[in-house]
């Protein structure tokens, strides 16, 4: 039972990672682009 539970937890974690990682990366890229563009505007 415990091993089955572990695999289910891993599946849930993997699913969350698959969804969250791209979202986080996209957000970070957006923030980076904003700071870079604002710096360029200041120059």
Phi and psi restraints in degrees (range 20) as a CNS / XPLOR table:
assign (resid 1 and name C) (resid 2 and name N)
       (resid 2 and name CA) (resid 2 and name C) 1.0 -65.4 20.0 2
assign (resid 2 and name N) (resid 2 and name CA)
       (resid 2 and name C) (resid 3 and name N) 1.0 -38.8 20.0 2
assign (resid 2 and name C) (resid 3 and name N)
       (resid 3 and name CA) (resid 3 and name C) 1.0 -66.3 20.0 2
assign (resid 3 and name N) (resid 3 and name CA)
       (resid 3 and name C) (resid 4 and name N) 1.0 -39.7 20.0 2
assign (resid 3 and name C) (resid 4 and name N)
       (resid 4 and name CA) (resid 4 and name C) 1.0 -62.3 20.0 2
assign (resid 4 and name N) (resid 4 and name CA)
       (resid 4 and name C) (resid 5 and name N) 1.0 -42.4 20.0 2
assign (resid 4 and name C) (resid 5 and name N)
       (resid 5 and name CA) (resid 5 and name C) 1.0 -61.7 20.0 2
assign (resid 5 and name N) (resid 5 and name CA)
       (resid 5 and name C) (resid 6 and name N) 1.0 -42.1 20.0 2
assign (resid 5 and name C) (resid 6 and name N)
       (resid 6 and name CA) (resid 6 and name C) 1.0 -59.5 20.0 2
assign (resid 6 and name N) (resid 6 and name CA)
       (resid 6 and name C) (resid 7 and name N) 1.0 -46.0 20.0 2
assign (resid 6 and name C) (resid 7 and name N)
       (resid 7 and name CA) (resid 7 and name C) 1.0 -63.4 20.0 2
assign (resid 7 and name N) (resid 7 and name CA)
       (resid 7 and name C) (resid 8 and name N) 1.0 -38.3 20.0 2
assign (resid 7 and name C) (resid 8 and name N)
       (resid 8 and name CA) (resid 8 and name C) 1.0 -63.4 20.0 2
assign (resid 8 and name N) (resid 8 and name CA)
       (resid 8 and name C) (resid 9 and name N) 1.0 -44.7 20.0 2
assign (resid 8 and name C) (resid 9 and name N)
       (resid 9 and name CA) (resid 9 and name C) 1.0 -61.0 20.0 2
assign (resid 9 and name N) (resid 9 and name CA)
       (resid 9 and name C) (resid 10 and name N) 1.0 -42.9 20.0 2
assign (resid 9 and name C) (resid 10 and name N)
       (resid 10 and name CA) (resid 10 and name C) 1.0 -62.3 20.0 2
assign (resid 10 and name N) (resid 10 and name CA)
       (resid 10 and name C) (resid 11 and name N) 1.0 -40.6 20.0 2
assign (resid 10 and name C) (resid 11 and name N)
       (resid 11 and name CA) (resid 11 and name C) 1.0 -61.5 20.0 2
assign (resid 11 and name N) (resid 11 and name CA)
       (resid 11 and name C) (resid 12 and name N) 1.0 -43.1 20.0 2
assign (resid 11 and name C) (resid 12 and name N)
       (resid 12 and name CA) (resid 12 and name C) 1.0 -64.0 20.0 2
assign (resid 12 and name N) (resid 12 and name CA)
       (resid 12 and name C) (resid 13 and name N) 1.0 -45.7 20.0 2
assign (resid 12 and name C) (resid 13 and name N)
       (resid 13 and name CA) (resid 13 and name C) 1.0 -62.9 20.0 2
assign (resid 13 and name N) (resid 13 and name CA)
       (resid 13 and name C) (resid 14 and name N) 1.0 -43.7 20.0 2
assign (resid 13 and name C) (resid 14 and name N)
       (resid 14 and name CA) (resid 14 and name C) 1.0 -60.6 20.0 2
assign (resid 14 and name N) (resid 14 and name CA)
       (resid 14 and name C) (resid 15 and name N) 1.0 -42.7 20.0 2
assign (resid 14 and name C) (resid 15 and name N)
       (resid 15 and name CA) (resid 15 and name C) 1.0 -61.7 20.0 2
assign (resid 15 and name N) (resid 15 and name CA)
       (resid 15 and name C) (resid 16 and name N) 1.0 -43.3 20.0 2
assign (resid 15 and name C) (resid 16 and name N)
       (resid 16 and name CA) (resid 16 and name C) 1.0 -63.8 20.0 2
assign (resid 16 and name N) (resid 16 and name CA)
       (resid 16 and name C) (resid 17 and name N) 1.0 -42.7 20.0 2
assign (resid 16 and name C) (resid 17 and name N)
       (resid 17 and name CA) (resid 17 and name C) 1.0 -61.8 20.0 2
assign (resid 17 and name N) (resid 17 and name CA)
       (resid 17 and name C) (resid 18 and name N) 1.0 -44.2 20.0 2
assign (resid 17 and name C) (resid 18 and name N)
       (resid 18 and name CA) (resid 18 and name C) 1.0 -59.2 20.0 2
assign (resid 18 and name N) (resid 18 and name CA)
       (resid 18 and name C) (resid 19 and name N) 1.0 -34.6 20.0 2
assign (resid 18 and name C) (resid 19 and name N)
       (resid 19 and name CA) (resid 19 and name C) 1.0 -83.7 20.0 2
assign (resid 19 and name N) (resid 19 and name CA)
       (resid 19 and name C) (resid 20 and name N) 1.0 -43.0 20.0 2
assign (resid 19 and name C) (resid 20 and name N)
       (resid 20 and name CA) (resid 20 and name C) 1.0 -77.8 20.0 2
assign (resid 20 and name N) (resid 20 and name CA)
       (resid 20 and name C) (resid 21 and name N) 1.0 -38.0 20.0 2
assign (resid 20 and name C) (resid 21 and name N)
       (resid 21 and name CA) (resid 21 and name C) 1.0 -60.3 20.0 2
assign (resid 21 and name N) (resid 21 and name CA)
       (resid 21 and name C) (resid 22 and name N) 1.0 -50.2 20.0 2
assign (resid 21 and name C) (resid 22 and name N)
       (resid 22 and name CA) (resid 22 and name C) 1.0 -60.4 20.0 2
assign (resid 22 and name N) (resid 22 and name CA)
       (resid 22 and name C) (resid 23 and name N) 1.0 -37.8 20.0 2
assign (resid 22 and name C) (resid 23 and name N)
       (resid 23 and name CA) (resid 23 and name C) 1.0 -63.5 20.0 2
assign (resid 23 and name N) (resid 23 and name CA)
       (resid 23 and name C) (resid 24 and name N) 1.0 -45.4 20.0 2
assign (resid 23 and name C) (resid 24 and name N)
       (resid 24 and name CA) (resid 24 and name C) 1.0 -62.6 20.0 2
assign (resid 24 and name N) (resid 24 and name CA)
       (resid 24 and name C) (resid 25 and name N) 1.0 -44.5 20.0 2
assign (resid 24 and name C) (resid 25 and name N)
       (resid 25 and name CA) (resid 25 and name C) 1.0 -62.1 20.0 2
assign (resid 25 and name N) (resid 25 and name CA)
       (resid 25 and name C) (resid 26 and name N) 1.0 -44.2 20.0 2
assign (resid 25 and name C) (resid 26 and name N)
       (resid 26 and name CA) (resid 26 and name C) 1.0 -61.4 20.0 2
assign (resid 26 and name N) (resid 26 and name CA)
       (resid 26 and name C) (resid 27 and name N) 1.0 -42.2 20.0 2
assign (resid 26 and name C) (resid 27 and name N)
       (resid 27 and name CA) (resid 27 and name C) 1.0 -63.7 20.0 2
assign (resid 27 and name N) (resid 27 and name CA)
       (resid 27 and name C) (resid 28 and name N) 1.0 -45.2 20.0 2
assign (resid 27 and name C) (resid 28 and name N)
       (resid 28 and name CA) (resid 28 and name C) 1.0 -62.4 20.0 2
assign (resid 28 and name N) (resid 28 and name CA)
       (resid 28 and name C) (resid 29 and name N) 1.0 -41.5 20.0 2
assign (resid 28 and name C) (resid 29 and name N)
       (resid 29 and name CA) (resid 29 and name C) 1.0 -62.9 20.0 2
assign (resid 29 and name N) (resid 29 and name CA)
       (resid 29 and name C) (resid 30 and name N) 1.0 -41.5 20.0 2
assign (resid 29 and name C) (resid 30 and name N)
       (resid 30 and name CA) (resid 30 and name C) 1.0 -60.1 20.0 2
assign (resid 30 and name N) (resid 30 and name CA)
       (resid 30 and name C) (resid 31 and name N) 1.0 -47.9 20.0 2
assign (resid 30 and name C) (resid 31 and name N)
       (resid 31 and name CA) (resid 31 and name C) 1.0 -62.5 20.0 2
assign (resid 31 and name N) (resid 31 and name CA)
       (resid 31 and name C) (resid 32 and name N) 1.0 -43.9 20.0 2
assign (resid 31 and name C) (resid 32 and name N)
       (resid 32 and name CA) (resid 32 and name C) 1.0 -60.1 20.0 2
assign (resid 32 and name N) (resid 32 and name CA)
       (resid 32 and name C) (resid 33 and name N) 1.0 -47.1 20.0 2
assign (resid 32 and name C) (resid 33 and name N)
       (resid 33 and name CA) (resid 33 and name C) 1.0 -60.9 20.0 2
assign (resid 33 and name N) (resid 33 and name CA)
       (resid 33 and name C) (resid 34 and name N) 1.0 -39.6 20.0 2
assign (resid 33 and name C) (resid 34 and name N)
       (resid 34 and name CA) (resid 34 and name C) 1.0 -63.2 20.0 2
assign (resid 34 and name N) (resid 34 and name CA)
       (resid 34 and name C) (resid 35 and name N) 1.0 -47.0 20.0 2
assign (resid 34 and name C) (resid 35 and name N)
       (resid 35 and name CA) (resid 35 and name C) 1.0 -65.3 20.0 2
assign (resid 35 and name N) (resid 35 and name CA)
       (resid 35 and name C) (resid 36 and name N) 1.0 -40.6 20.0 2
assign (resid 35 and name C) (resid 36 and name N)
       (resid 36 and name CA) (resid 36 and name C) 1.0 -64.1 20.0 2
assign (resid 36 and name N) (resid 36 and name CA)
       (resid 36 and name C) (resid 37 and name N) 1.0 -45.1 20.0 2
assign (resid 36 and name C) (resid 37 and name N)
       (resid 37 and name CA) (resid 37 and name C) 1.0 -65.9 20.0 2
assign (resid 37 and name N) (resid 37 and name CA)
       (resid 37 and name C) (resid 38 and name N) 1.0 -38.4 20.0 2
assign (resid 37 and name C) (resid 38 and name N)
       (resid 38 and name CA) (resid 38 and name C) 1.0 -66.8 20.0 2
assign (resid 38 and name N) (resid 38 and name CA)
       (resid 38 and name C) (resid 39 and name N) 1.0 -36.9 20.0 2
assign (resid 38 and name C) (resid 39 and name N)
       (resid 39 and name CA) (resid 39 and name C) 1.0 -64.3 20.0 2
assign (resid 39 and name N) (resid 39 and name CA)
       (resid 39 and name C) (resid 40 and name N) 1.0 -42.7 20.0 2
assign (resid 39 and name C) (resid 40 and name N)
       (resid 40 and name CA) (resid 40 and name C) 1.0 -63.4 20.0 2
assign (resid 40 and name N) (resid 40 and name CA)
       (resid 40 and name C) (resid 41 and name N) 1.0 -39.4 20.0 2
assign (resid 40 and name C) (resid 41 and name N)
       (resid 41 and name CA) (resid 41 and name C) 1.0 -64.2 20.0 2
assign (resid 41 and name N) (resid 41 and name CA)
       (resid 41 and name C) (resid 42 and name N) 1.0 -39.1 20.0 2
assign (resid 41 and name C) (resid 42 and name N)
       (resid 42 and name CA) (resid 42 and name C) 1.0 -64.8 20.0 2
assign (resid 42 and name N) (resid 42 and name CA)
       (resid 42 and name C) (resid 43 and name N) 1.0 -37.7 20.0 2
